[in-house]
Amino acid sequence: MKSIILKSGRDESAQRRHPWIFSGAIKKADGDPANGETVELYGADGTWLARGAYCGHSQIRVRIWSWDSAETIDARFFAGRLERAYQARRELIARQGLSAFRLIYGESDGLPGLIVDQYDRFLVCQFLSAGAEYWKPEIVQALRQMPGVAGIFERSDADVRLKEGLEKISGPLWGEEPPDLVAIREGDLQFWVDLRKGHKTGFYLDQRENRLALREFCPGAEVLNCFAYTGGFGVAALRGGANQVVNIDTSREALDLALRNTVLNDLPEARLVNEAEDVFVALRKYRDTGRQFDLVVLDPPKFVHSAGQLQRGCRGYKDINLLALKLLRPGGILFTFSCSGHVEPRLFQKIVADAALDAGRDLQIIRFLGQAADHPVAAAFPESQYLKGIIGRVS
């Protein structure tokens, strides 16, 4: 088998089972491996380290499949990893009453670059690495065996594929094609999801437990839900007893679906206001008119896509938090999030603290939040922790 030899002193991360090998750590590649092909990884002293997928286009030159020298990378390997991931989530699915969840979370489930989300009878996949793309037929065949699956749809339309030398692609892979909207269940809530064109794979499954946490702060509250998308937090707030929810999003189409989700859950439409507007513009308008709320949710898209964007992205996070804090009544609650992996938790806390200082508000952090349990963080791969959230109280 073709192989990768590391430079002297550059095998520490591999020894600690971090699943990425960067180009700068590689001394040489033997056998001219193709994009996505399986390679053996060796230390400078010839010690076998791991088996992974090679990518000549990316700075992440090898993504590790296995640390077990006896484990062959083949169809059985992928079927086994899929089964292991499903079994690990079975209790969670039953306990939380879910018909939608993340089945495969890339490196955290030992399948780098592969995302699989289940929405009722449909699986939606993202093949985001050269290795996942290389083994796509075997992965799809394994997914076909999952219980209750009627169709598999691909949403490999993320920009990260370009870094792997892959084109963006979307479309059916097997079985029935999903309808325009699929209804999913999340405990006592339901949502319509657009699997073909919706954000990510259709819905923000990672915020499920945070939507539940929001409800305890909502009885009698006026809630401002920024970057509302299809109203996940807004529906949760209404279910929690909010007197009014204002959803703000630039997409009128997403807000129309937010209204449909409100109706789907038999919640009072009269308590919902949808505003199709830029969040930064809307927050400044509310500030200038003296409008205030009891609770503000900030769940923005990723502001930082690379290390070079960090400074600019941090300014964006600070600006929206500063504006939101000025809109809160005394005792008001801020739910604020960052999904940018480059923004580490301590940095995000500092951004929020600086925003409170500039807003002239005293803020108590009463809880830290993260991604849902079906998005586990691998201990050896801190990059898998991307979603950071803070519940703060203005005192």
DOMARMI-140103 format. One record per residue (C-alpha): x, y, z negated; residue in three letters. Coordinates in nm, 4 decimals. Example, Ala and Ser with C-alpha at 12.3 -4.5 7.8 and 13.67 -1.06 7.14 Angstrom:
BEGIN
xx:yy:zz:r
1.2300:-0.4500:-0.7800:ALA $
1.3670:-0.1060:-0.7140:SER $
! end
This chain:
BEGIN
xx:yy:zz:r
0.0000:0.0000:0.0000:MET $
0.1145:0.3562:0.0677:LYS $
0.2612:0.5384:-0.2280:SER $
0.3350:0.8738:-0.3909:ILE $
0.6495:0.9266:-0.5993:ILE $
0.6548:1.2083:-0.8521:LEU $
0.9443:1.4372:-0.9303:LYS $
1.1486:1.3764:-1.2412:SER $
0.9738:1.5169:-1.5491:GLY $
0.6453:1.5739:-1.3654:ARG $
0.4557:1.2661:-1.4805:ASP $
0.3380:1.3949:-1.8208:GLU $
-0.0147:1.4815:-1.7073:SER $
-0.0502:1.1414:-1.5415:ALA $
0.0712:0.9721:-1.8588:GLN $
-0.2003:1.1644:-2.0460:ARG $
-0.4560:1.0431:-1.7887:ARG $
-0.5359:1.3746:-1.6304:HIS $
-0.6903:1.2739:-1.2966:PRO $
-0.5292:1.5381:-1.0731:TRP $
-0.1802:1.5312:-0.9214:ILE $
-0.0790:1.8625:-0.7668:PHE $
0.1422:1.8990:-0.4606:SER $
0.4235:2.0622:-0.6588:GLY $
0.4659:1.7488:-0.8710:ALA $
0.5276:1.5193:-0.5735:ILE $
0.8763:1.4205:-0.4639:LYS $
0.7715:1.2240:-0.1561:LYS $
0.4919:1.0284:0.0092:ALA $
0.5776:0.6888:0.1571:ASP $
0.3796:0.5492:0.4487:GLY $
0.2138:0.8702:0.5741:ASP $
-0.1233:0.8218:0.3975:PRO $
-0.4367:0.9442:0.5721:ALA $
-0.6813:1.1884:0.4192:ASN $
-0.8795:1.0041:0.1523:GLY $
-0.6743:0.6855:0.1719:GLU $
-0.5898:0.4996:-0.1492:THR $
-0.2282:0.5343:-0.2660:VAL $
-0.0154:0.3977:-0.5492:GLU $
0.1280:0.6589:-0.7846:LEU $
0.4789:0.6101:-0.9256:TYR $
0.6980:0.8055:-1.1626:GLY $
1.0460:0.9161:-1.0599:ALA $
1.1897:0.6085:-1.2346:ASP $
0.9708:0.3730:-1.0302:GLY $
0.7120:0.3102:-1.3049:THR $
0.3638:0.2439:-1.1687:TRP $
0.1209:0.5025:-1.3052:LEU $
-0.2139:0.4885:-1.1283:ALA $
-0.4098:0.4386:-0.8089:ARG $
-0.5842:0.7283:-0.6406:GLY $
-0.7098:0.9058:-0.3284:ALA $
-0.4651:1.1109:-0.1217:TYR $
-0.5465:1.4461:0.0369:CYS $
-0.2866:1.6228:0.2492:GLY $
-0.4972:1.9394:0.2806:HIS $
-0.5483:2.0241:-0.0847:SER $
-0.3201:2.1501:-0.3589:GLN $
-0.4704:1.8616:-0.5575:ILE $
-0.2802:1.6030:-0.3581:ARG $
-0.4013:1.2909:-0.5437:VAL $
-0.7206:1.2297:-0.7424:ARG $
-0.6957:0.9242:-0.9644:ILE $
-0.9415:0.6369:-0.9236:TRP $
-0.7935:0.3969:-1.1768:SER $
-0.5195:0.3609:-1.4380:TRP $
-0.5507:-0.0186:-1.4312:ASP $
-0.3011:-0.1910:-1.2005:SER $
-0.5291:-0.4952:-1.1763:ALA $
-0.8253:-0.2895:-1.0497:GLU $
-0.8753:-0.2877:-0.6731:THR $
-1.0405:0.0119:-0.5099:ILE $
-1.3163:-0.1453:-0.3005:ASP $
-1.6954:-0.1717:-0.2790:ALA $
-1.7112:-0.3643:-0.6070:ARG $
-1.5146:-0.0908:-0.7819:PHE $
-1.7692:0.1762:-0.6840:PHE $
-2.0665:-0.0437:-0.7668:ALA $
-1.9169:-0.1056:-1.1108:GLY $
-1.8543:0.2616:-1.1817:ARG $
-2.2083:0.3520:-1.0763:LEU $
-2.3575:0.0846:-1.2987:GLU $
-2.1442:0.1969:-1.5928:ARG $
-2.2563:0.5574:-1.5496:ALA $
-2.6226:0.4609:-1.5301:TYR $
-2.6043:0.2412:-1.8405:GLN $
-2.4352:0.5239:-2.0316:ALA $
-2.7355:0.7502:-1.9582:ARG $
-3.0249:0.5089:-2.0066:ARG $
-3.0882:0.5964:-2.3701:GLU $
-3.0712:0.9700:-2.2960:LEU $
-3.3181:0.9363:-2.0073:ILE $
-3.5684:0.7497:-2.2241:ALA $
-3.5247:0.9700:-2.5331:ARG $
-3.5643:1.2992:-2.3494:GLN $
-3.8350:1.1774:-2.1094:GLY $
-3.6484:1.2556:-1.7887:LEU $
-3.7252:1.1827:-1.4256:SER $
-3.4268:1.3965:-1.3164:ALA $
-3.0705:1.3765:-1.4431:PHE $
-2.7049:1.3688:-1.3349:ARG $
-2.6083:1.0110:-1.2617:LEU $
-2.2461:1.0705:-1.1574:ILE $
-2.0388:1.3655:-1.2749:TYR $
-1.7173:1.3318:-1.0785:GLY $
-1.3975:1.2872:-1.2762:GLU $
-1.5868:1.2469:-1.6049:SER $
-1.7377:0.9253:-1.4674:ASP $
-1.4147:0.8074:-1.3074:GLY $
-1.5279:0.9038:-0.9551:LEU $
-1.3423:1.2242:-0.8619:PRO $
-1.5229:1.4521:-0.6224:GLY $
-1.8547:1.2661:-0.6350:LEU $
-2.1744:1.4200:-0.7705:ILE $
-2.4997:1.2227:-0.7756:VAL $
-2.8221:1.3647:-0.9175:ASP $
-3.1484:1.1740:-0.9401:GLN $
-3.4772:1.3525:-0.8795:TYR $
-3.7614:1.1103:-0.9358:ASP $
-3.7321:0.8570:-0.6492:ARG $
-3.4547:1.0420:-0.4651:PHE $
-3.0793:1.0635:-0.5100:LEU $
-2.8939:1.3751:-0.3975:VAL $
-2.5194:1.3338:-0.3412:CYS $
-2.2252:1.5669:-0.2987:GLN $
-1.9065:1.4154:-0.1550:PHE $
-1.6650:1.6931:-0.2479:LEU $
-1.3246:1.5240:-0.2165:SER $
-1.1407:1.3437:0.0611:ALA $
-1.1469:1.0206:-0.1398:GLY $
-1.5222:1.0324:-0.1978:ALA $
-1.5756:1.1019:0.1722:GLU $
-1.3462:0.8137:0.2713:TYR $
-1.5511:0.5677:0.0645:TRP $
-1.8924:0.7179:0.1470:LYS $
-2.0378:0.4045:0.3176:PRO $
-1.9502:0.1854:0.0184:GLU $
-2.0824:0.4432:-0.2289:ILE $
-2.4114:0.4804:-0.0422:VAL $
-2.4498:0.1021:-0.0280:GLN $
-2.4026:0.0848:-0.4058:ALA $
-2.6496:0.3688:-0.4630:LEU $
-2.9118:0.1845:-0.2606:ARG $
-2.9171:-0.0800:-0.5326:GLN $
-3.0089:0.1642:-0.8091:MET $
-3.3578:0.0939:-0.9522:PRO $
-3.6504:0.2934:-0.8156:GLY $
-3.4571:0.4737:-0.5412:VAL $
-3.6567:0.5419:-0.2233:ALA $
-3.4128:0.7712:-0.0439:GLY $
-3.0649:0.9230:-0.0562:ILE $
-3.0003:1.2771:0.0628:PHE $
-2.6619:1.4461:0.1065:GLU $
-2.5886:1.8037:-0.0002:ARG $
-2.2167:1.8183:0.0760:SER $
-2.2530:2.1845:0.1692:ASP $
-2.0194:2.3332:-0.0935:ALA $
-1.7199:2.5455:0.0073:ASP $
-1.4828:2.3220:-0.1910:VAL $
-1.5019:2.0641:0.0896:ARG $
-1.3131:2.3026:0.3159:LEU $
-1.0121:2.2810:0.0827:LYS $
-1.0148:1.9036:0.1346:GLU $
-1.0091:1.9363:0.5140:GLY $
-1.3778:1.8429:0.5336:LEU $
-1.6700:2.0148:0.7028:GLU $
-1.9818:2.1105:0.5117:LYS $
-2.2691:1.8744:0.5824:ILE $
-2.6253:1.8149:0.4667:SER $
-2.8906:1.5606:0.5591:GLY $
-3.0458:1.2192:0.4914:PRO $
-2.8172:0.9224:0.4247:LEU $
-3.0618:0.6374:0.3680:TRP $
-3.4277:0.5544:0.3152:GLY $
-3.7138:0.7996:0.2925:GLU $
-3.6505:1.1661:0.3502:GLU $
-3.7580:1.3797:0.0541:PRO $
-4.0688:1.5962:0.0924:PRO $
-4.0381:1.9747:0.0956:ASP $
-4.0749:1.9765:-0.2847:LEU $
-4.0231:1.7008:-0.5402:VAL $
-4.1866:1.7198:-0.8840:ALA $
-3.9608:1.6265:-1.1764:ILE $
-4.0270:1.5789:-1.5463:ARG $
-3.8156:1.7235:-1.8277:GLU $
-3.9782:1.6175:-2.1546:GLY $
-4.3095:1.8031:-2.1678:ASP $
-4.2169:2.0305:-1.8757:LEU $
-4.2435:1.9753:-1.5017:GLN $
-4.0721:2.1536:-1.2143:PHE $
-4.0953:2.1621:-0.8377:TRP $
-3.7514:2.1160:-0.6787:VAL $
-3.6338:2.1847:-0.3233:ASP $
-3.3729:1.9161:-0.2606:LEU $
-3.2867:2.0378:0.0889:ARG $
-3.2183:2.4066:0.0314:LYS $
-3.2183:2.4641:-0.3451:GLY $
-2.9118:2.5765:-0.5399:HIS $
-2.6519:2.3062:-0.6069:LYS $
-2.8455:1.9820:-0.5558:THR $
-3.1793:2.1561:-0.6062:GLY $
-3.2059:2.2415:-0.9772:PHE $
-2.9918:2.3390:-1.2764:TYR $
-3.0025:2.0075:-1.4585:LEU $
-2.7069:2.1158:-1.6731:ASP $
-2.9231:2.3772:-1.8526:GLN $
-3.1890:2.1296:-1.9691:ARG $
-3.0903:2.1242:-2.3377:GLU $
-3.0443:2.5017:-2.3404:ASN $
-3.3965:2.5488:-2.2049:ARG $
-3.5166:2.3429:-2.4993:LEU $
-3.3098:2.5515:-2.7434:ALA $
-3.4583:2.8723:-2.6026:LEU $
-3.8120:2.7745:-2.6992:ARG $
-3.7563:2.8100:-3.0739:GLU $
-3.6850:3.1829:-3.0329:PHE $
-3.9852:3.2609:-2.8126:CYS $
-4.3073:3.2720:-3.0222:PRO $
-4.4658:3.6129:-2.9639:GLY $
-4.1594:3.7438:-2.7788:ALA $
-4.1159:3.9615:-2.4710:GLU $
-3.8536:3.7770:-2.2666:VAL $
-3.6378:3.9020:-1.9809:LEU $
-3.5046:3.6136:-1.7694:ASN $
-3.2226:3.7330:-1.5419:CYS $
-3.1003:3.5363:-1.2395:PHE $
-3.4218:3.3426:-1.2883:ALA $
-3.4031:3.1232:-0.9758:TYR $
-3.7159:2.9001:-0.9892:THR $
-3.8005:2.9992:-1.3452:GLY $
-3.6565:2.7190:-1.5583:GLY $
-3.5906:2.9403:-1.8593:PHE $
-3.9091:3.1366:-1.7944:GLY $
-4.1262:2.8246:-1.8037:VAL $
-3.9496:2.7126:-2.1227:ALA $
-4.0108:3.0545:-2.2809:ALA $
-4.3824:3.0451:-2.1996:LEU $
-4.4079:2.6922:-2.3362:ARG $
-4.2353:2.8232:-2.6491:GLY $
-4.5075:3.0842:-2.6993:GLY $
-4.3677:3.3982:-2.5357:ALA $
-4.6180:3.6816:-2.4944:ASN $
-4.4580:3.7880:-2.1687:GLN $
-4.1788:3.6676:-1.9409:VAL $
-4.0188:3.8875:-1.6768:VAL $
-3.8233:3.6866:-1.4174:ASN $
-3.5680:3.8753:-1.2087:ILE $
-3.4019:3.7238:-0.9019:ASP $
-3.3017:3.8530:-0.5597:THR $
-3.4857:3.5651:-0.3895:SER $
-3.8592:3.6147:-0.3429:ARG $
-3.8831:3.2523:-0.2286:GLU $
-3.7300:3.1303:-0.5577:ALA $
-3.9666:3.3507:-0.7590:LEU $
-4.2659:3.2151:-0.5670:ASP $
-4.1569:2.8698:-0.6803:LEU $
-4.1195:3.0033:-1.0348:ALA $
-4.4853:3.0998:-1.0214:LEU $
-4.5776:2.7550:-0.8908:ARG $
-4.3799:2.5989:-1.1763:ASN $
-4.5769:2.8101:-1.4235:THR $
-4.9024:2.6845:-1.2743:VAL $
-4.7723:2.3261:-1.2660:LEU $
-4.7296:2.3399:-1.6444:ASN $
-5.0742:2.4929:-1.7091:ASP $
-4.9131:2.8060:-1.8533:LEU $
-5.0846:3.1484:-1.8429:PRO $
-4.9962:3.3293:-1.5197:GLU $
-5.1027:3.6591:-1.6766:ALA $
-4.7980:3.6442:-1.9044:ARG $
-4.5553:3.6142:-1.6116:LEU $
-4.4029:3.9007:-1.4117:VAL $
-4.1736:3.8236:-1.1169:ASN $
-3.9438:4.0973:-0.9841:GLU $
-3.7421:4.0406:-0.6666:ALA $
-3.4493:4.2713:-0.7330:GLU $
-3.0753:4.2779:-0.7935:ASP $
-3.0217:4.2047:-1.1633:VAL $
-2.7627:4.4800:-1.2124:PHE $
-3.0017:4.7352:-1.0589:VAL $
-3.2965:4.6111:-1.2642:ALA $
-3.1031:4.6188:-1.5931:LEU $
-2.9936:4.9773:-1.5310:ARG $
-3.3517:5.0728:-1.4444:LYS $
-3.4770:4.9262:-1.7713:TYR $
-3.1986:5.0989:-1.9639:ARG $
-3.2793:5.4364:-1.8096:ASP $
-3.6537:5.4027:-1.8777:THR $
-3.6047:5.2820:-2.2363:GLY $
-3.7645:4.9417:-2.1776:ARG $
-3.6778:4.6873:-2.4486:GLN $
-3.7185:4.3137:-2.5004:PHE $
-3.7050:4.0650:-2.7855:ASP $
-3.4984:3.8127:-2.5892:LEU $
-3.2782:3.8356:-2.2796:VAL $
-3.1465:3.5394:-2.0813:VAL $
-2.8386:3.5876:-1.8608:LEU $
-2.7693:3.2834:-1.6433:ASP $
-2.5720:3.4291:-1.3526:PRO $
-2.4115:3.2431:-1.0623:PRO $
-2.0393:3.1751:-1.0732:LYS $
-1.8556:3.5083:-1.0713:PHE $
-1.5036:3.3533:-1.0644:VAL $
-1.4244:3.1044:-0.7872:HIS $
-1.0451:3.1204:-0.8186:SER $
-0.7783:3.2445:-1.0569:ALA $
-0.7314:3.5511:-0.8364:GLY $
-1.0916:3.6564:-0.9010:GLN $
-1.0685:3.6305:-1.2804:LEU $
-1.0246:3.9986:-1.3642:GLN $
-1.3035:4.1134:-1.1340:ARG $
-1.5352:3.8347:-1.2507:GLY $
-1.4765:3.9213:-1.6168:CYS $
-1.5787:4.2799:-1.5442:ARG $
-1.9014:4.1487:-1.3933:GLY $
-1.9775:3.9361:-1.6993:TYR $
-1.9033:4.2270:-1.9294:LYS $
-2.1251:4.4653:-1.7324:ASP $
-2.4351:4.2449:-1.7406:ILE $
-2.3896:4.1607:-2.1079:ASN $
-2.3418:4.5269:-2.1993:LEU $
-2.6583:4.6239:-2.0125:LEU $
-2.8581:4.3353:-2.1612:ALA $
-2.7495:4.4172:-2.5161:LEU $
-2.8752:4.7739:-2.4759:LYS $
-3.2201:4.6379:-2.3883:LEU $
-3.2619:4.4281:-2.7029:LEU $
-3.4697:4.5435:-2.9955:ARG $
-3.3129:4.5158:-3.3445:PRO $
-3.3087:4.1468:-3.4305:GLY $
-3.3321:4.0612:-3.0601:GLY $
-3.1748:3.7477:-2.9152:ILE $
-2.9285:3.7179:-2.6270:LEU $
-2.8876:3.3884:-2.4403:PHE $
-2.5829:3.4421:-2.2202:THR $
-2.3918:3.1975:-1.9994:PHE $
-2.0937:3.1574:-1.7698:SER $
-2.0559:2.8623:-1.5333:CYS $
-1.7130:2.9766:-1.4093:SER $
-1.4560:2.7119:-1.4930:GLY $
-1.1752:2.9703:-1.4896:HIS $
-1.3446:3.1580:-1.7754:VAL $
-1.2501:2.9600:-2.0853:GLU $
-1.4810:2.9583:-2.3899:PRO $
-1.2648:3.1906:-2.6022:ARG $
-1.2338:3.4349:-2.3139:LEU $
-1.6110:3.4325:-2.2631:PHE $
-1.6659:3.5021:-2.6331:GLN $
-1.4229:3.7950:-2.6101:LYS $
-1.6076:3.9324:-2.3061:ILE $
-1.9394:3.9226:-2.4915:VAL $
-1.7824:4.0750:-2.8043:ALA $
-1.6297:4.3588:-2.5998:ASP $
-1.9666:4.4183:-2.4307:ALA $
-2.1361:4.4446:-2.7704:ALA $
-1.8710:4.6895:-2.8902:LEU $
-1.9133:4.9123:-2.5847:ASP $
-2.2920:4.8897:-2.6147:ALA $
-2.2724:5.0071:-2.9739:GLY $
-2.4510:4.6964:-3.0994:ARG $
-2.3534:4.4578:-3.3781:ASP $
-2.3852:4.1031:-3.2478:LEU $
-2.3849:3.7848:-3.4529:GLN $
-2.3128:3.4613:-3.2688:ILE $
-2.5522:3.2058:-3.4107:ILE $
-2.4873:2.9148:-3.1748:ARG $
-2.2567:2.8013:-2.8956:PHE $
-2.4065:2.6156:-2.6006:LEU $
-2.2765:2.3947:-2.3208:GLY $
-2.3826:2.1644:-2.0420:GLN $
-2.6344:1.8849:-2.0953:ALA $
-2.5231:1.5413:-2.2168:ALA $
-2.5531:1.3849:-1.8708:ASP $
-2.2658:1.6184:-1.7719:HIS $
-2.0074:1.4723:-2.0160:PRO $
-1.6644:1.6259:-2.0653:VAL $
-1.3784:1.3802:-2.0199:ALA $
-1.1360:1.4240:-2.3100:ALA $
-0.8343:1.4121:-2.0779:ALA $
-0.9950:1.6470:-1.8250:PHE $
-1.0918:1.9786:-1.9904:PRO $
-1.1829:2.1204:-1.6484:GLU $
-1.5043:1.9184:-1.6685:SER $
-1.6274:2.1648:-1.9334:GLN $
-1.7481:2.4513:-1.7169:TYR $
-2.0763:2.5770:-1.8685:LEU $
-2.0391:2.8055:-2.1688:LYS $
-2.3261:2.9667:-2.3548:GLY $
-2.3750:3.1906:-2.6564:ILE $
-2.6866:3.2649:-2.8559:ILE $
-2.6378:3.6024:-3.0201:GLY $
-2.8543:3.8129:-3.2503:ARG $
-2.8433:4.1908:-3.2470:VAL $
-2.8302:4.3061:-3.6090:SER $
! end
